[in-house]
């Protein structure tokens, strides 16, 4: 079985929000979580970038505090399960930990708001072991445009370009998931080391602002970067995207208000539907008229075959050396019906084998391409700050 380097898993957020930051019990299966140690092993995950995501509408100093608390969750996970997990800071660490039969654990900060506008904070996070920063989440920062809001700075401001340069100087990967197309191009214009998309799809397959257009995918060979294809149903399935838009339109047509106390509700303009339990949870609505619409319009399901469509398109446009996987497990309520948790990666590989993918191609997708990116980032960094370097 191919060992996977997965680009994005939000288990730390779920443990912090749902379990009071407790890391106990991960040696057993823990539904409704997508992730635990037995299922990581069953899925062939050899290395995991643990996302330390916090909402992008928080005040930036608060976002930084919450980010540090989630880094603490990752560190305590690793300390609690030393036979299964080990922190990896470099490409060589990843190779060594995987060879020892443990799951290499890396840290990714999901959103530049967690930097609080400070290069000193960026360098401090790098010293804690952070290996990538996603430039934005669903809201702009002062220096970078998000995919889900109207452009504000034309991609990257001068400050944003300086942050990208500093990230690469200290060995932190630039993650372009969540950013506007203009931001993708601006970062690629500045980058001297490979960039990544830690959890995105191909926009030509599913038209969604969180997916990557071909004009950007075609630039990855020149940069050496990798798109890690995601499993988020809204990004994977055009049928689900269309269903969601129809459900949201019906919700509004009926004049249904946001329920007191929270969800369900339709997404507001500019919101990323993968981050809120919107149409997926509208079945819970008490509005009889909307329940009738749902009964007449059953929700479709995304599939591993649709994920494979995105993988194959990215291979066609960017090349087999520039693709990987970033499931976004525990970061979305919506995943393909036959990829329900982190144990599901072998099903995707079976689908690709059925499409005549060879072992060398599958090895690159699974881990080879991301190992190359990490090695190159390590080589280019002139002042690497991760521990032990």
C-alpha positions in Angstrom: 0.0 0.0 0.0 1.3 3.5 -0.9 2.1 5.6 2.1 0.3 9.0 1.8 1.5 12.5 2.7 -1.8 14.3 3.2 -1.7 18.1 3.1 -4.6 19.0 5.3 -6.5 17.6 8.3 -8.4 19.6 10.8 -8.5 17.2 13.7 -6.8 19.7 16.1 -9.7 22.1 15.5 -12.3 19.4 16.2 -10.5 18.2 19.4 -10.3 21.8 20.6 -14.0 22.6 19.8 -15.7 19.4 20.5 -13.5 17.7 23.2 -12.1 20.6 25.2 -8.7 20.0 23.6 -8.4 16.5 25.0 -6.3 14.2 22.9 -7.3 11.0 24.7 -9.0 8.1 23.0 -7.4 8.5 19.6 -6.2 4.9 19.8 -9.8 3.9 19.2 -12.2 4.8 16.4 -14.0 8.0 17.4 -17.0 8.9 15.2 -18.2 11.4 14.2 -14.5 12.4 13.9 -13.1 11.4 10.5 -9.7 10.8 12.1 -8.1 8.5 14.6 -5.0 6.3 14.8 -6.6 3.0 13.6 -8.2 4.7 10.6 -5.0 6.6 9.7 -3.2 3.3 9.7 -5.9 1.6 7.6 -5.7 4.5 5.1 -2.0 4.2 4.7 -1.3 7.8 6.0 2.5 8.0 6.5 2.7 11.8 7.0 0.0 14.3 7.9 0.0 18.1 7.8 -2.2 18.9 10.8 -4.1 22.2 10.2 -4.3 24.6 13.0 -7.2 26.6 11.7 -9.1 29.3 13.5 -11.9 31.5 12.0 -10.7 34.3 9.8 -13.2 36.8 11.2 -11.5 36.7 14.6 -9.5 39.8 15.7 -5.9 38.9 14.6 -4.4 38.8 18.2 -7.2 36.4 19.2 -6.6 34.3 16.1 -2.9 34.0 17.1 -3.8 32.9 20.6 -6.2 30.2 19.3 -3.6 29.1 16.8 -1.0 28.6 19.5 -3.6 26.6 21.5 -4.1 24.3 18.5 -0.3 23.9 18.0 -0.4 22.8 21.6 -3.0 20.2 20.7 -0.8 18.8 18.0 2.2 18.6 20.3 0.2 16.8 23.0 -1.2 14.4 20.5 2.3 13.4 19.5 3.5 13.2 23.1 0.5 11.0 24.0 1.0 8.5 21.2 4.8 8.3 20.6 4.5 4.9 19.1 2.3 6.2 16.4 3.1 9.9 15.8 6.3 11.9 15.7 6.8 15.6 14.8 8.6 16.1 11.5 10.3 19.4 10.8 12.2 18.6 7.6 11.9 16.4 4.5 14.6 14.2 6.0 12.5 13.9 9.2 9.5 12.8 7.2 11.5 10.1 5.5 13.0 8.9 8.7 9.7 8.8 10.6 7.8 7.1 7.9 10.6 4.5 7.5 10.3 3.8 11.3 6.6 3.0 10.9 5.3 6.1 12.6 3.1 8.9 11.1 5.2 12.0 10.5 3.3 15.0 11.9 3.7 18.4 10.4 1.9 21.7 11.2 0.1 24.0 8.8 -1.3 27.4 9.8 -4.6 27.9 7.8 -4.8 31.6 7.2 -2.5 34.6 7.3 -4.8 36.3 9.8 -3.0 34.1 12.4 0.3 36.0 11.7 -1.3 39.2 13.1 0.6 41.2 10.4 3.9 40.4 12.0 7.0 38.8 10.4 8.2 38.2 14.0 5.1 36.1 14.6 5.8 34.2 11.3 9.4 33.5 12.4 8.2 32.4 15.9 5.7 30.0 14.4 8.4 28.6 12.2 10.5 28.0 15.3 7.6 26.0 16.7 7.7 23.8 13.6 5.1 25.3 11.3 5.8 24.2 7.8 3.2 26.0 5.8 1.0 29.1 6.1 -2.2 29.4 3.9 -2.1 33.1 2.9 -5.8 33.7 3.6 -8.9 31.8 4.7 -12.4 33.1 3.8 -11.6 36.7 4.6 -9.0 39.0 3.2 -6.0 39.9 5.2 -4.7 43.4 4.9 -2.1 42.1 2.5 -3.7 39.3 0.5 -7.0 38.6 -1.3 -9.2 35.6 -0.5 -11.1 33.6 -3.1 -14.5 34.2 -1.4 -14.5 38.0 -1.2 -14.3 40.8 -3.8 -10.7 41.8 -4.6 -9.2 44.4 -2.3 -5.4 44.6 -3.0 -5.1 43.0 -6.4 -3.8 39.7 -5.1 -0.9 40.7 -2.9 0.2 44.0 -1.6 3.8 45.0 -1.2 3.5 43.7 2.4 2.1 40.4 1.1 4.9 40.0 -1.4 7.4 40.6 1.5 5.6 37.9 3.6 5.9 35.4 0.8 9.6 36.1 0.4 10.2 35.8 4.1 8.2 32.5 4.3 10.5 31.0 1.6 13.6 32.4 3.2 12.9 30.6 6.5 11.6 27.4 5.0 7.8 27.8 5.4 5.8 26.6 2.4 3.4 29.1 0.8 -0.1 27.6 0.7 -2.4 29.0 -2.0 -5.6 27.2 -1.1 -8.3 29.7 -0.2 -6.7 32.6 -2.1 -8.0 34.5 -5.1 -6.7 33.7 -8.5 -4.9 37.1 -8.6 -3.2 36.1 -5.3 -2.1 32.8 -6.8 -0.5 34.5 -9.7 1.1 37.2 -7.5 2.6 34.6 -5.2 3.9 32.6 -8.1 5.5 35.7 -9.6 7.4 36.2 -6.3 8.2 32.6 -5.4 11.7 31.2 -5.6 10.7 27.8 -4.0 7.8 25.5 -4.7 4.3 26.6 -3.5 1.5 24.2 -2.6 -2.3 24.1 -2.6 -2.9 22.1 0.5 -6.5 21.2 -0.2 -8.1 22.4 -3.5 -9.8 21.0 -6.6 -9.6 21.7 -10.3 -11.9 24.5 -11.3 -12.3 23.2 -14.8 -13.9 20.1 -13.3 -16.1 21.9 -10.7 -16.6 25.6 -11.0 -16.0 26.8 -7.5 -13.9 29.8 -6.3 -11.9 27.5 -4.0 -10.7 25.4 -6.9 -7.7 26.2 -9.0 -8.1 27.4 -12.6 -6.0 25.9 -15.4 -4.2 29.1 -16.0 -2.6 28.6 -12.5 -2.2 24.8 -12.7 -0.2 25.3 -15.9 2.3 27.5 -14.0 3.1 24.8 -11.4 5.8 23.0 -13.5 7.7 26.3 -13.8 7.6 26.7 -10.0 7.9 23.1 -9.0 4.8 23.3 -6.8 2.1 20.8 -6.0 -1.7 20.9 -5.9 -3.0 18.5 -3.2 -6.4 17.5 -4.5 -9.2 17.6 -1.8 -12.2 15.5 -1.0 -14.6 18.3 0.0 -17.9 17.4 -1.7 -18.8 21.0 -2.7 -15.5 21.3 -4.6 -15.5 17.8 -6.0 -19.0 17.4 -7.4 -20.7 19.8 -9.8 -24.0 18.1 -9.0 -23.7 18.9 -5.3 -22.7 22.5 -6.1 -25.8 22.8 -8.3 -28.0 21.2 -5.7 -26.7 23.5 -3.0 -27.4 26.6 -5.1 -30.9 25.4 -5.8 -31.5 24.7 -2.1 -30.2 28.1 -1.1 -32.4 29.7 -3.8 -35.5 27.9 -2.4 -34.6 28.8 1.1 -34.5 32.5 0.1 -37.6 32.3 -2.0 -39.5 31.0 0.9 -38.3 33.9 3.0 -36.9 31.7 5.7 -34.9 33.5 8.3 -31.7 32.3 10.0 -33.0 30.2 12.8 -32.6 31.7 16.3 -29.5 30.4 17.8 -27.7 29.3 14.6 -27.9 26.8 11.9 -29.2 25.7 9.5 -29.1 28.6 7.0 -28.1 29.2 3.5 -24.6 30.7 3.0 -24.3 34.5 2.8 -22.7 36.0 -0.2 -19.0 35.5 -0.2 -19.0 32.6 2.3 -17.3 29.4 1.5 -20.0 26.7 1.9 -17.5 24.1 2.8 -16.9 25.8 6.1 -20.5 26.0 7.4 -23.1 23.3 7.8 -25.4 25.0 5.3 -27.4 23.1 2.7 -26.0 19.8 4.0 -27.9 20.5 7.3 -31.0 22.2 5.9 -32.8 18.8 6.2 -33.0 19.8 9.9 -35.3 22.7 9.0 -38.6 22.8 10.7 -40.1 24.7 7.7 -42.6 22.3 6.1 -42.4 23.9 2.7 -38.6 23.5 2.7 -38.9 19.9 3.9 -41.2 19.2 0.9 -38.7 20.7 -1.5 -36.0 18.5 0.0 -38.1 15.4 -0.4 -38.6 16.3 -4.0 -35.0 17.1 -4.6 -32.8 14.5 -2.9 -29.3 15.5 -2.3 -26.7 13.8 -4.6 -23.5 12.3 -3.1 -19.9 12.9 -4.2 -17.8 9.9 -5.0 -14.2 8.7 -5.2 -14.6 8.6 -8.9 -15.3 12.4 -8.9 -12.1 13.0 -6.8 -10.3 10.9 -9.4 -11.6 13.2 -12.1 -10.0 16.1 -10.4 -6.7 14.2 -9.9 -6.6 13.2 -13.6 -7.4 16.8 -14.8 -4.6 18.2 -12.6 -2.2 15.6 -14.0 -3.2 16.5 -17.5 -2.7 20.3 -17.0 0.1 20.5 -14.4 1.8 17.1 -15.0 2.2 14.0 -12.8 5.1 15.6 -10.9 2.8 18.3 -9.5 -0.1 16.5 -7.8 -0.8 15.2 -4.3 -3.6 14.7 -1.9 -5.1 17.0 0.8 -8.3 15.4 2.0 -9.6 18.1 4.5 -10.9 15.5 6.8 -12.5 16.9 9.9 -12.5 20.3 8.2 -15.8 19.7 6.3 -19.0 17.8 7.1 -19.3 16.9 3.4 -17.0 14.2 2.0 -17.6 11.6 -0.8 -19.8 8.7 0.2 -17.1 6.1 -0.5 -14.3 8.2 1.2 -16.0 8.7 4.5 -12.9 9.1 6.7 -9.1 8.8 6.6 -9.3 5.0 6.0 -10.5 5.7 2.5 -7.4 6.5 0.5 -6.9 3.0 -0.8 -10.3 3.3 -2.5 -9.1 6.3 -4.5 -6.0 4.4 -5.5 -8.1 1.5 -6.6 -10.1 3.8 -8.8 -7.0 5.3 -10.3 -5.5 1.8 -11.0 -8.7 0.9 -12.8 -8.0 4.0 -14.9 -4.6 2.5 -15.8 -2.4 4.5 -13.5 0.9 2.9 -12.9 2.8 2.4 -9.7 5.3 5.2 -10.4 2.5 7.7 -11.0 0.7 6.6 -7.8 3.9 6.9 -5.8 4.3 10.5 -6.9 0.7 11.3 -6.1 0.9 9.6 -2.7 4.1 11.1 -1.3 6.9 11.5 -3.9 5.9 14.9 -5.1 5.4 16.4 -1.7 8.7 15.0 -0.5 10.4 16.7 -3.4 8.7 20.0 -2.5 9.8 19.7 1.1 13.4 18.9 0.1 13.5 21.9 -2.3 12.0 24.2 0.3 14.7 23.0 2.8 17.4 23.6 0.1 16.2 27.1 -0.8 15.8 28.4 2.7 18.7 30.6 3.7 17.8 30.8 7.4 15.6 27.8 8.2 14.1 28.2 11.6 12.4 24.8 12.3 13.8 23.0 15.3 16.8 20.8 14.8 17.9 22.5 11.5 
